[in-house]
Amino acid sequence: MAEGHRSPPTMSDVAAVAGVSKKTVSNVLAGYEHVSARTHERVMAAVEQLGYELNVSARNFRSGRSRVLGLAVPELRQAYFAELADSVIRAAGAVGYTVLIEQTTSGEREPDAITRMREHSIDGIIYSPLAVRPGDAPALDVKFPLVVLGEPVEHSDATFITMSNADAFRDATEHLIGGGRRSIAFVGADPEGPVRTASERLHGYRAALRAHGLPFRPELVVPTPLWHRADGAAAAERLLGAPFAVDALVCCNDALALGAMSALQLAGRPVPAEVAVVGFDDIEESTYATPALTTVSADLDRVATTAVEMLVGQLERGEAAVPGVVRSPHRLVVRASSGVEAEVPARP
């Protein structure tokens, strides 16, 4: 055969050059941990010498796995979900998996994304919806690895990863009370609405007021249709036009808080001199806002790593799914927007 048409090297060729068995080469290339460092070096040297390229598709076909995880999020234009996606991609890449992302705000029911994603060759799914509703329970009880990022629902055997939203919002509200604020508005959702995360945060807000002897005032709860900057700005404008004074806002996410701060400052109400603002999520932009935004951090990297490890444990080590709730710790990150220097410690 002419030199220009030589067949590509095979795993058997690599084994011959390295002086090991074909099985050993396969173990090294699959990342099998019980291979000596010396053997690993010999095999990889032979791979480089021969220019051997592993046929990943064939290997995955034989193993019955694609080594692809799915991530379903509402919208990537929201910084929180974009940063979550980045964390999941890095966590999955560290253990040899890639990630396929699906946006769930397509006009269909959010849980339908789980079914759509399974039409692709996906080994497991991380599902981060806008809201998990009681009626979603049947869609979450699937026969493949699934981790849900959000508040748990009754009658579901799925695994949920969430922080204590009530405790986190109580910490944020008590931080403002500790700084002398007494007329604190809650911005982000209708307390009677279906979004469980928002209702849990409202519970925390009310608990903080109660603990400090402050009355709950329904007029200070400002619903927003979405949690975007424009909604935060509209909420602040509504409060500015109200017949009562407000000296602080605690917002359901950072986008709302950033929008509210912009509206307040354009109206000549400096933050935090006249109105303190606290957000939620600790997106990167919160650090660089003017003033820098005080916010609750859930440590997205930890959440992503935990979710990926749970899926990989089921896929590669045969671990059983553990129904129930995994609580992620939160931390109040204090910056200039709240006008208070003391920081609340992390809570599990």
Secondary structure, DSSP 4 states (H G I P E B T S, - for coil): --GGGPPPP-HHHHHHHHTS-HHHHHHHHTT-SSS-HHHHHHHHHHHHHHT----HHHHHHHHT---EEEEEES-TTSHHHHHHHHHHHHHHHTTT-EEEEEE--SSS-TTHHHHHHHTSS-SEEEE--S---GGGHHHH--SS-EEEES---TT---EEEE--HHHHHHHHHHHHHHTT--SEEEES--TTSS-HHHHHHHHHHHHHHHHTTPPP-GGGEE--SSSSHHHHHHHHHHHHTSSS---EEEESSHHHHHHHHHHHHHTT--TTTT-EEEEES--HHHHHSSSPPEEEE--HHHHHHHHHHHHHHHHHS-PPP--EEEEPPBEEE--GGG-----PPPB-
